[in-house]
Amino acid sequence: MNARVIDAHQHFWDLSTGDYPWMEADQMKPLRRDFAPSDLLPLMASSGVDATILVQCRHDLAETRDSLAIAHQHNFVAGVVGWVDLPADDTGAQIAALKALPGGRRLVGIRHIVHDEPDADWLRRPAVRRGIAAVFDADLTFDLLVRTRELPAAIELVSHLPEGRFVLDHMAKPSIAPDISTLWENAFRELARFGNVWCKVSGLVTEADWSHWAPADFDPYMKIALDCFGPDRLIFGSDWPVSTLAASYSDVKSIATRLTAAAPSFADRFFERNAIDAYNLSTERNF
C-alpha cells in the first residue's frame, strides 16, 4: 500500500468572522477573500495529497473552534494546530474546553504568531513559558512561528522544555537569496541540535521574489535543512493559501519533491511519517 501524503501546514479563513491584521498590506490583497475546504480539495486531488493539518492564523479562540468544526466535518483534516492565550492563568482549561468540542480530538497543536510580537524575547516571558508547558501537559505539540530575530529565544525555550514536541514553521522564514544569511543559518543549525524539534519545509516561496523564482533557488536551503534535521525530522507543508501569492499548490509540492527525488525511502517519512510523529497523529484515524 502506498504511503499517504500529508500536507502539514494549510489554512482556511472566513473574513466575516474576525480580523486578520497581517492581511492589511497592499501585497496581501489577493488573500482577502474566503478560503474553504471546497477550494483546497481539488488541488489536493490533483497533487496527490491525502490529508492536511489545518493551522491557525488569528489570535482568537473562536477561529480554533471553527477549525475543529471543519475537522469534525471533513476527514481529510487529520489535525488542527490552534491558538490559546498562552500567558493567561487558565491555559490548561482553555485547551481542555477545545478538546471537549466536536472535532476536539483532532486538536494536535498550538501556535502563536511570535514573529509579529514587538518583543523579540516574547518566548522568554515566564507566563508564556508556563502556557507552553501546559500545551505539553495536554500532550499537544507547539509550533514555533519565528524568524531569525526570535530564534535565540526559541533555542532557549526548547532547551528549557526538553519533554515537549516542537515544530519549527517555514524553516524560520529565511530570505531566499543567493547569499544565505549566516545569522539565520547558525541559529537554525543550533535549534536543530535539539532532538525534540521537527522542521516544516514550507512557506519558502513567499520568502523568495514572488515573480522571479526558479525551483533551484530553494535547493541550498532545503539541503541545509536536511543536513541539520536529517530525514526523520523534516515535514512537508504547503502554507496554502498564503503560498498562492508566489506559486500554485502544485508548484509548492513539486519544489518539495526535489528534496526527496534521490531517496524514495526518505519521501515516505517526509510526506507522511514525520508529521504523524511530530503531531502524535493516530494512525487509526480515517484520513
C-alpha positions in Angstrom: 0.0 0.0 0.0 1.5 3.4 -1.0 2.2 5.9 1.8 -0.2 8.7 2.1 0.8 12.3 1.6 0.1 14.8 4.5 0.2 18.5 3.9 1.2 19.5 7.4 0.5 23.2 7.0 -2.5 24.9 5.4 -5.1 27.5 6.4 -8.8 28.3 5.9 -10.5 31.6 6.8 -13.8 33.3 6.7 -13.3 37.0 6.7 -16.7 37.7 8.1 -15.7 36.0 11.4 -12.9 38.3 12.5 -9.9 40.4 11.6 -6.6 39.3 10.1 -4.2 42.2 10.7 -1.4 40.6 8.7 -3.5 40.8 5.6 -3.8 44.6 5.6 -0.7 45.3 3.4 -1.4 46.0 -0.2 0.5 43.0 -1.4 -1.8 40.7 0.6 -4.9 41.8 -1.3 -5.2 38.5 -3.3 -5.7 36.8 0.1 -8.5 39.0 1.2 -11.3 36.6 0.4 -12.6 33.4 2.0 -10.8 30.1 1.6 -12.6 26.9 2.4 -12.3 23.1 2.0 -14.1 23.3 -1.3 -11.2 25.4 -2.6 -8.5 23.1 -1.4 -9.9 19.7 -2.1 -9.4 19.8 -6.0 -5.9 21.0 -5.5 -5.1 18.2 -3.1 -6.5 15.6 -5.5 -4.5 16.9 -8.5 -1.3 16.9 -6.5 -1.7 13.5 -4.8 -2.3 14.9 -1.3 -4.4 12.8 1.0 -4.7 14.7 4.3 -3.8 18.0 5.9 -3.1 19.8 9.2 -5.1 23.0 9.5 -3.1 25.7 11.2 -4.3 28.9 13.0 -3.7 32.3 11.6 -5.5 34.5 14.0 -5.1 35.0 17.8 -8.7 34.0 18.6 -10.2 31.0 20.3 -13.2 31.3 18.0 -11.1 30.6 15.0 -9.8 27.4 16.7 -13.3 26.4 17.5 -14.3 26.9 13.8 -11.2 24.9 12.7 -12.2 22.0 14.9 -15.7 22.1 13.5 -14.2 21.8 10.0 -12.1 18.9 11.1 -15.2 17.2 12.5 -16.9 17.6 9.1 -14.0 16.7 6.9 -11.9 13.6 7.4 -9.1 14.9 5.3 -8.2 17.3 8.1 -6.1 15.0 10.2 -5.2 17.6 12.8 -5.7 21.2 13.9 -3.0 23.5 15.2 -5.0 26.0 17.1 -4.5 29.0 19.4 -4.9 29.6 23.1 -4.0 32.6 25.2 -0.6 31.3 26.4 0.2 33.9 29.1 -3.2 33.5 30.7 -3.7 31.7 34.0 -6.1 29.2 32.6 -4.3 27.9 29.5 -4.9 24.3 30.5 -8.6 24.9 30.9 -8.8 26.6 27.5 -7.2 23.6 25.9 -9.5 21.2 27.8 -12.5 23.1 26.6 -11.3 22.9 23.0 -10.7 19.2 23.3 -14.3 18.7 24.5 -15.8 20.2 21.4 -16.9 18.2 18.3 -13.7 17.7 16.4 -11.7 18.3 19.6 -9.9 15.0 19.3 -8.2 16.5 16.3 -6.5 19.3 18.2 -2.9 18.3 17.8 -1.0 21.5 18.5 -1.0 25.2 19.5 0.7 28.1 17.7 1.2 31.8 18.3 2.4 34.3 15.6 5.5 35.1 17.6 7.3 37.0 14.8 4.6 39.6 14.9 5.2 40.4 18.6 7.1 43.7 19.1 9.2 41.9 21.8 11.8 39.7 20.3 12.1 38.0 23.7 8.3 37.2 23.9 9.1 33.4 24.2 11.3 34.2 27.2 8.5 35.6 29.3 7.7 33.3 32.3 4.0 33.4 31.7 4.4 32.4 28.1 6.7 29.5 29.1 4.1 28.4 31.7 1.5 28.4 29.0 3.6 26.3 26.6 4.3 23.9 29.4 0.5 23.5 29.7 0.4 22.7 26.0 2.8 19.8 26.6 0.9 18.7 29.7 -2.1 18.2 27.3 0.1 16.1 25.0 0.0 18.6 22.3 2.7 20.0 20.0 3.9 23.6 19.9 4.5 25.2 16.5 7.3 27.8 16.5 6.5 30.6 14.1 9.6 32.7 14.3 12.1 34.5 12.1 15.9 34.9 12.7 15.2 37.7 15.2 13.3 35.3 17.5 15.4 32.2 17.0 17.7 32.8 20.1 14.6 33.0 22.4 13.2 29.8 20.6 16.5 28.0 21.2 16.4 28.9 24.9 12.8 27.9 25.2 13.4 24.4 23.7 16.4 23.9 26.0 14.2 24.6 29.0 11.4 22.2 27.8 13.1 19.1 26.6 10.0 17.0 27.2 7.9 18.8 24.7 7.4 18.3 20.9 8.2 21.4 18.9 7.7 22.1 15.2 9.6 24.9 13.5 7.3 26.5 10.9 8.7 27.6 7.5 12.3 26.9 8.4 12.2 30.2 10.4 11.5 32.1 7.1 14.9 32.6 5.6 15.1 35.2 2.9 15.6 33.1 -0.3 18.6 34.7 -2.0 21.9 33.6 -3.5 23.8 34.6 -0.4 22.5 32.6 2.6 22.2 34.6 5.8 24.9 33.5 8.3 22.8 34.7 11.2 19.9 32.6 10.1 21.9 29.5 9.3 23.9 29.5 12.5 20.8 29.9 14.7 18.8 27.4 12.5 21.6 24.8 13.0 21.7 25.5 16.7 17.9 24.8 17.1 18.2 21.6 15.1 20.6 20.2 17.7 17.6 19.5 19.9 16.1 16.2 19.0 12.5 17.2 20.1 12.3 19.8 17.3 10.9 19.0 13.8 11.0 21.4 10.9 8.5 22.1 8.2 9.8 22.7 4.7 7.0 25.2 4.0 6.5 28.8 3.3 9.6 29.2 1.2 8.1 30.5 -2.0 6.8 33.7 -0.2 10.3 34.4 1.1 11.6 34.5 -2.5 11.0 37.1 -5.1 7.3 36.3 -5.8 7.5 36.9 -9.5 11.0 35.8 -10.3 12.0 32.5 -8.7 13.2 29.2 -10.0 12.8 25.8 -8.3 16.6 25.5 -7.9 16.6 28.7 -5.8 15.3 26.6 -2.9 17.7 23.7 -3.1 20.5 25.2 -1.0 18.1 26.0 1.8 16.4 22.6 1.7 19.9 21.0 1.7 20.8 22.8 4.9 17.5 21.7 6.5 18.2 18.0 5.6 21.8 18.3 6.8 20.6 19.8 10.1 17.4 17.9 10.9 18.1 14.7 9.0 15.4 12.5 7.3 13.4 11.8 10.4 12.5 15.4 11.4 11.6 17.2 8.2 7.9 17.7 7.3 6.2 18.8 4.1 3.8 21.7 4.3 2.2 23.9 1.6 1.3 27.0 3.5 -1.7 27.3 1.2 -3.3 29.7 0.5 -0.6 32.2 1.6 1.7 30.4 -0.8 -0.6 31.4 -3.7 1.0 34.9 -3.6 4.0 33.4 -5.3 3.2 29.9 -6.6 0.5 27.3 -7.3 -0.3 24.4 -4.9 1.3 22.0 -7.4 4.4 24.2 -7.7 4.9 24.0 -4.0 4.5 20.3 -3.9 7.0 20.0 -6.9 9.6 22.1 -5.1 9.4 19.9 -2.0 9.7 16.8 -4.1 13.1 18.0 -5.3 14.3 17.2 -1.7 13.3 13.6 -1.9 13.9 12.8 -5.6 17.0 10.7 -5.0 15.8 9.0 -1.8 12.3 7.3 -2.1 12.5 5.9 1.4 13.0 9.4 2.8 10.0 10.6 0.8 7.7 8.3 2.8 8.9 10.0 6.0 8.9 13.5 4.7 5.4 13.4 3.2 3.7 11.3 5.9 5.5 9.6 8.8 7.3 12.6 10.3 4.1 14.6 10.5 2.5 11.6 12.3 5.4 11.5 14.8 5.6 15.3 15.3 1.9 15.7 16.0 1.2 12.3 17.5 -1.4 11.6 15.0 -3.4 8.5 15.4 -2.7 6.1 12.6 -6.1 4.6 13.1 -7.8 7.8 12.0 -9.7 7.7 8.8 -7.7 10.2 6.8 
